[in-house]
Amino acid sequence: MKFVVLGLYIAAMVLIGFFSLRRSRDVGGFFLGNRTIGPWISAFAYGTTYFSAVIFIGYAGKVGWSFGLSGLWIALGNALVGTLLAWKVLARPTRAMTVRLNAMTMPEFLAARYDSPNFRTAAALLIFIFLVPYSASVYLGLSYLFEQVFHLDFHLALFMMAGLTALYLVLGGYFAVTLTDFIQGLVMLLGVALLIFYVVTSEPVGGLRQGLEGLRAIDPLLASPLGPDWVALLSLVVLTSLGPWGLPQMVQKFYAIKDEASIRSATVVSTLFALVIASGAYFTGAFGRLFFNNQMPLLNGNPNPDLIMPLLVDRFLPDGVGLLLLLLVLAASMSTLASLVLVSSSAVAIDLLQGAAPQISRRAVLFWLRLLCVVFIGLSVYIALKPTIILVLMSLSWGTVAGGFLAPYLYGLYWRRTTKAGAWAGMLTGVSLSLGLSLYYRLDGGLIPLIGSLAMIVPLAVVPLVSLLTPAFSREHLKRVFGEDIHAAGRHQQKDENNEPAFLPCERFGPSG
């Protein structure tokens, strides 16, 4: 029965890929769906890309074991900062400015915003290099679950998932990704509801009150609001909530939404989706110690928190529920993987190849996009075959990529006085902090989330400081970027069709250039 349901699910994903093939015959269609994606599908695409197997396997198990119920602060941060505030602050100006600058990718946008072709090259390399380990962490989590629930060989599960991702992505591009995201999002919502019910009512937990008493018996701090280590917890909140603001695969959803009118609906749907999914994952993960008598599962004789949730599902939940939860994690993972692969392959095909050879035909770029999707998946699988910890891989990737992009991207949208030197300083500071400190502390899993948080926050101070000390851009460049007379900005306020003040990027933030 398990294999029949899994086969039907895989067949549905492949059919969506074939159905989307006619909509992905050019670069714009393959990478952004020709900017025609509606609010609900955009919202589910954002949410399913945000939450992958990593949250249900690596994060839910490890965070629940370490912090107990205080891990729910991460869920609140993901919903309010990582989703609600991200859509409110970034969506409108991102879509408007990328259309104005004819930019399809994060490197393309930053190069145009800061008038720096070299920025495009550096940003593309950053994406391609550091999103590979993130993708590998997703494959790892997925393969652990397949091994425990389906009792498939780890390597077989890994190659099977990689092949499926490559097939439907290469066929249908971004349009296929968004359609599957919508279906996968519905599966995730149902799966989380069942996961909460069966974990709370299971024998080891015995209901919410008894479960709380069980956690307090192990350590009273596991049931307290701040948990055993509030500093480490805060670093995870910052990393996982602020990080998506600077991740290209998340920002891509703002590029592709069909119009600004769709943004309000997408904001509400995305926020509710994030609140349900993240809360369900961290709430159930908090009870992991009760299922294993406070003894962490072992892999090759060593404690491995990545096995907590897969073993919980396999040993303690009914078979039918376990199957649905497997589809939940599969759904979450496939959508994240597809977005990662698409963004990473575009970094080479659109930003590096087309940037170095502008005369190349768009048909050739599309061919390279599809080919590089397969290459990227292959590299991710290679890394996933190496023994490692999911939380470490994901935290290092998030910290480095978001640390490099967040400050230049955010200031680029809102502050005219941001300079080329300021943007470069911000990117280099974020990447250097993440990699330098991670290597110095030998990839210490306990410190990497804190390092990633610092890599995102420190550049937010570096960019304005360097910008104020370096020459501003010309009025002509700023007018091209912001699409308005910079001297007139502030003396008038445009109105939308409802006679309400229109949201104009940078009109309400920062001094004029």
N, C-alpha and C positions, 0 to 999 in steps of 0.2 A: 504493500500500500504506500509506504514512504516513497519508494522509487517511482511509482505511478504519478503521485502528486508532484514530485520534483520534476518528472519528465514533462508533465503538462505545463508547469510553470516555465520551464526552459523553452518549450515550444512557443509559448505566448510571447516571450521576449524576442525570439528569433522572428516571429511573424511581424511584430512591431517594427523590427529592423527593416524587413522587406517592404512593409507598408510605407515607411518613411523614406525609402530610397529615392523616390521621385522628387522629394522636397530637399534633397541634399546634393543636387547636381552642380552647385557652384560653391565657392568658398564661403560666401555670406550665409547660404542656406545650411551648409555643413556645420559651420562653427557657431552661428547665432540664430539659426532658424529664421533668417531674414528679419530679425527683430519683430516678430509677429506673435510672440508667446503671450497668452492671456494671463489674468491675475491668479486664478486658482492653480493653474499648472505651474506658473512661475513660483508661487508660494510653496507648493509641494516640492518643486525642484530645489529650492533653497534649503528646505528642511531636510530632505532626504540626502542632500549632499553634505549637510552639516553633521548628521548623525549616521554613522556607519557601524560596521561590526566592531570597531574600536570602542565605541561607547558601551555596547552591550557585552563585549567580551573583556577586553583589557581594562577599560575605565571603570565599568560598573563593578567588576570583581575586585580590582585593586583598590579603588577609592572606597568601596563599601567596607572592605576588610580593614583599611587604615583609618577611616574617619567615621564610620557608622552613619547614622542619620544626618549628621552635619554635612554630608556630601550633597544634600539637597540644595545647599547654597549654590553649588555649581549649576544645578538645573535652573534656579531662579536667575542667575547671571546669564546663562545661555538664552533664556527666553526674553529677558528685559533688555540686556545690553547687546548680546550677540545677534538678536533677531529684531525686536521692536525698535531699539534705538538705531541699529544699523540701517534698517529700511527708512526710518524717519530722516536720518542725517545724510545718507549716501545715495539713495535710489534716484531721486529726482535730478540732482546735479550731475550724477554719473551718467545717466542716460542722455541728458541734454548736452553735456560737454563732449561725450564720445561721438555723438551724432555730428556735432559741429566740427569736430576735428577729424571725422571719418576714421575713427580708431576702433578696432575690433578686439584688441587685446590690451592687457595691462602694460606690457612694454611699449606698445605702439602709443598708448595714451600718454605715458610718462615722457616718452621721447618728444612727442608733439608739444606737450605742456611746457617742458623745460628746454625746448629747442636744442636737443642733444641726441643725435643719432647713436652715440656710444652708450647712452642710457638704455636704449632699446636692446642692444647686444648684451649688456651686463644683466639687465633684468631677465632676458630670455634664458640666459645661462643659469641664473639663480633658480628660476622656475623648473627648468628641466632637471637640474642636478638634485634639488632638494625635495621635489615632489615625488621622486622615485621611492625614497624610503618611506614616505607617508603611504603611498600606494602599497608598498610591501607590507606595512603594518596592517592594512585592511585585509590583504590576502592571508596573512598569518592568522588573524582572528577568525576569519571565515573557515580556514582549513582546520583549525582546532575544533570548531563546532561540528564540522562534517565528520571528523574522525571519531568524536565522542558519540554523536547521535546516529549517524549512518554506519559507523564502524568502517568507513572507507580509509584506505591508506592516505596519510597526510599528503604525499606527493601527488597521488591521483586526484584528490580533491582540489589541490592547488592548480594543477594543469587544466582540470575541467572548468574551473571558474575563470581562469585566464582565457581559455578558448571561447567561452560564451561571451565574455566582455568584448573580446576582439571582434567577434562575429557581428553582434547587433550594433556595435558602435561604428565599425567600418562601413556597414551597410547604410545606417540611417543618420549618423551624425547627431547634432544637438537636438533635432526634432524628435528622433527616436529616444534620446535620453530623457527628454521632458515627458513624453508619453508614458514611458516605463516608470518614471519617477512618480507620476500621479497614481498609477496602479500600485506601485510599491509603497507609497505613502499610506494608502488605505489598508494594505496588509499590515503595515507597521502599527497603525492605530489600533486595529483589532488585536494584534498580537500583544501589545503592551497591556491592554485591558485584561486579557486572559492571564498574562504573566503576573500581574499584581494580585489578581484574585487567587490563583493557585499557589503562589508563594506564601501569601499571608495565611491561607487556610491549610497549608500543608502541616504534617505532623511535627516536623522539627520547629516550626514557628508557633503553630497553635493559636492563631489569631493575633490581632495587633497588640492587645494588652500583654499577652504572654510573651510575644516576641520582644517587646520593649523590656520586659523584666529579664528575659534571657540575655539581652545585650548588656543591661546594667550589671548582671551577675558576672559577666566576663570583664567588663570595664565600664564604670558609670559614665565615662566620657563618650562612649560610643552612642549613647542616647541623649547627649547634651547638645545644645544649640551650636557650640563652637567646636566641639570635638577634641580629640587628643592633641592636635597640632594646628592651631589656627593660622600660623604663618604659611605653612605648606599648603593648607586648604585655600587661603587667599591667593596664592600664586597660581593654583589650578583654576580658580574662578577667573582671574585676569587672563591667563593663557587661553582658556577655552571660550571666553566671552568676548574679549577684545581682539583676539587673534583673527576671527573671520573677517574683520574689517579690512585686513590687509592680505587676505588669501585670494589669489586670482580666480580660483574655481568658484568662490562665493560671489565675488564682484561681477563675474560674468552674467549672473542672473539679472543684474540691474541693466546691463547693456541690452539684453535680449527682450525685455518686456515690451509689449507692443506700443504703449502710450502712457503718459503721465497719469491719466485718469484711472488706470489699472493699479496704480501703486498703492492707493489707500486700501483697497480690498485685499491685495496681496500681503500688506503689512499685518492686517488683523489675522488672516488665515495662517501666515507663517508663525506668528507669535503663539497662537493657540497650539499649533502643531508642536512647536519646540517645547512648550510647557508640559504637554502630555508626554511626549517621548522621553525627554530628559528626566522628568520627575519619575516616570516609571522605571527607567534604567537604574538610577541611583537609589531609589527607594528599595527596590528588590535586592540590589547588590549589597545594601546595608546589612541584610540578614544572612549573608554568606557564612559567617562564623558559626551560626546555629546549625547549619546543615552538615558541617564537617567537624563539629565538636572542637572548634577553635584550633584545628590542625590544618594548615594550608596544604592543598593537594601537591603531590610531588610529580616532577617530570625528570626521568633519569636520575632519581635520587635527590633532586634539588627542588625546593619550594618554588612553585610557579603560579602566580596569581591569575595568569591568563586562563587557567583551567577551571577556575571557580564556577563561573556561569555555565560553561558547557557541561561540566559534570553535574551541576545542580539540575539542569534541564533533563539530562539523560537518566539520572538515578531517582529523582524525586517527583517528577511531573508525569501525568498520563501521556501515553504514546501520542495520541492525537494532538494534545497541546504542545508537546515537544516538537512535533512536525510543523505546526503552525509557527512556533517560535523560531524554528530553523528558517522558515520562509521569511519571517520578520527580519532576521539578521542578514539573510541572503538579499532581501530587498534593499535594506539599508546599505549594504556593501556594494551591490551592483551599481546603484545610482552614484555613490561617492566615487567608485573606481572609474566609471565612465566620464564623470566630470574632470577628475584628475588627469586621465589619459588625454582627453580632448584639449584641455588647457596646456598640458605639457607638450603635446605634439605641435600645437599651434606656435609655441615658443620657438621651435626650430623652423617649421615650415613657413610661417608668416613673418616672424620677427627676425630670425637669423638669415634664412635663405632668401626670402623676398626682399629683406632689408639690404642684403649684400648684392643682390642682382635684381634691381627693380624691373628690368625688362622681361623677367620670366613670366610666362603666361599663367593666367589664373587656373587653367586646367592642370598645368604642371604642379602648381601649389596644392591643388586639391588632391592630386595623386600622392604627393609627399605627406600631406596631412594624414591620409589613410595609412600609408606605409609606416609612418612614425608612430601611429597609434599602436601598431603591432610591436614595433621596436621597444616602445616604452613599457608595454605590458611584459615583454620578455625580460627587460632589466629588473622590473619590480619582482617578478617571480624568482629571478636569480638571487636577489637580496633576501627574499622571504625564505629561501632554502637554508639560509645561514641561521644558526641558533641565536636568538635575541629576545628581547622583551618588548611587547607591543607598546607599552606606555612610553618607554624610552624613545623608540623610533618615531612615534607620532609627535611627542613633545619637542624633539630636536627639529623635526621638519617644520612644525607650526612656528616655533620660536624664530627659526632662521628666515623663513619666507615672509612671515608677517612682520618680523623685526626690520627686514629690508625694505618692505613696501609701505607699511602703514603710514608713517609720518610724511613721506613725499606725496603719497596719494591723497591723504586727508587735507594737508595744507595746499596741495595743488588745486583742490576743488574750491576752497574757501578763502584763501589768503593771496591776494595779488602780489604782495611783497615777497613771496617765496622766490628764491633765486635758484639758478642752476647749481651753484656751489652748495647752497643749503640743502637741496634735494640729494645731491651726491653724498654730502656729509652724513645726512640722515640714513641713507641706505647702507653706507659702509660701516657706520657705527652699529646699526642693528645686526648686520651679518657678523661683524667682528666680535661683538659681545657674545652672541649665541654660540658661535663656533669656538672662539678662544676660551671662554669659561667652561664650555662643555668638555673640551679636550683637556683643559687644565685639571678639571675634577674627574677625568677619566670616565665620562659618560655616567656619572653617578645618577641613578634613576630618581633619587630623592631630591636632587638639586636641579635637575634639568627643567622642571616646570618653573621654578623660580628664576632660572637663567633666561628662559624664554620670555617671561614676563618683563624682566629688566630690558631685554633686547627690543621689546616693543615700546616701553615707556620712555627710556632715555632719549631715543631719537626725537621724541615729541618736544624735547627741550633743545636738542642740538640744531634742528632745522631752523627755527626762528632766530636763534642766536647767530648762526652763520649767515643767514639771509640778511639780517640787519647790518652785518659788517661787510657785505659784498654788494656789487652794483645791481640795481633793479633792472627788470626787463623794460624794453622800450614800450611806449604807448601803443604802437602798432601791433606788437606781438600780443600784448594783453587784450587788445580789442579783438584780435582774431581768436584768442582762447575763450574769452568770456562773452563774445558776441554782442557787445554793447559799447557805447561811448563811455569810457571810464570816468570822464569828468561829469557826465550827466548822471551816472550812477549815484544814488543817494539824494539827488535833487528831485527825483520823481520815483514813483513806484507803479509798476505796471499792474494792470488788473486782469484777472482771468474772466472766463465767460460768465461767471457768477458774481462778478463785480467784487471779488475778494482779492486781496494782495497776492500777486503771483509769487511763486518761490523762484527767485533768481539766484543762481549760484553766486556766492561771494558778495551779493549786494548787502547782506545783513551781517556779514562777518569781516572783520579786519579792515585796516586802512586802505585807502586807494593807493595805486602805484603811482 
